[in-house]
Amino acid sequence: TRAIVARAPGKLFVAGEYAVVSPGEPSVLIAVDRYLTVSLSESVDAGSIHSPEYSRMPVRWTRGQDGLTLDREHHPYDYVIAAIEVSERLRAERGLRPRFFDLFIESGLDDPSGRKFGLGSSAAVTVATIAAIDRFYGFDLGTRGRYELAMLATIAVAPHASGGDVAASTYGGWIGYRSPDRDRLRAARAEHGVAPVLGSDAWRGTEITRLAPPAGLDLLVGWTGHPASTERLVSGVSRGTDVADGAHTGFLDASRACVEDLWRALAASPPGTTPPRAASDDALALDAIRRNRRLLQALGARTGVTIETDRLRILCDAAEAIGAAAKPSGAGGGDCGIVLAPAGADVAGMLRVWETNDIRHLTIGVHPPEGEH
Ligand code: MEV
């Protein structure tokens, strides 16, 4: 039998980080044209997971009474295993005959020496694994169903993850995203199972909106060379946040205001048209990114977490100095910064500053939206 091959793109956050962790708060993300690939082939009495990048040791999984049984306790495959687990639950609930499979993972989201750029490899491996199993069992989940199943897997591993990266990796293109209430989802899954949760009211508040790329602005990505731990940064910010003192509400309100402005500036155009954009749209987008950067700086200062590291500051300042807008992408603390540069800006000058400061320009494009490949 032929292997099933599924690939999922990486992502970059454009705006709304940290705020988007609160259900219903808006963010903007893009899917990028770098990919993680999962190949699936049927096996006989046990499954296995292989990846040159993740681990040299394959993980074997079998099926026990209460879910999957693994041949060792600690493994770098949490997201893959969660994706298999949630799919197995769905398979059982749909009354399909159980089968085993081997998974081979290949990530194009890291640099050649294996260092992570911070392009969302956890989300991409989850989305690609779900896509492969969807085809293997013929679940016929569709785009939204694959997002939902990947999201259930994700929150089994990272309970507070917004899932913006999962949505971007599933839908492609530029998206506006508001997260579901993950506590409600977990409760609904525990009470009803996986199949009844898909497409149910437990997702209310979730929004995934296609946005149009800013016509007059170029997107550039700089890599600091320092991998960051999203989990450590997010828990640091949450520890440093006193929800009662009003400062956090202020942050959420201000983030919402600037992300909704960006959202308006990137409002999706009617299908099939290439709208000539008003210059003011781009001005609004640039202003929104700059405001979002300042909000994240203040959030970091208030919570004692270094979101904007020295190198991210140099990266962003060099962009602002040429009339562009820039900010850390994602949790900060390293990884990448994104820049939106207006036509005619001295991008070469900015890149020279980056180079002097060991900031690498990643030539990354946007992965087209689902259905436009
Ligand atoms: C990290 O990639 C982005 C955060 O908003 C966390 C999340 O969305 O889960 C900081």
Boltz pocket constraint, residues with backbone or C-beta under 6 A from the ligand:
constraints:
  - pocket:
      binder: B
      contacts: [[A, 13], [A, 16], [A, 17], [A, 18], [A, 19], [A, 20], [A, 21], [A, 160], [A, 161], [A, 162], [A, 163], [A, 164], [A, 230], [A, 234], [A, 329], [A, 330], [A, 331]]
      max_distance: 6.0
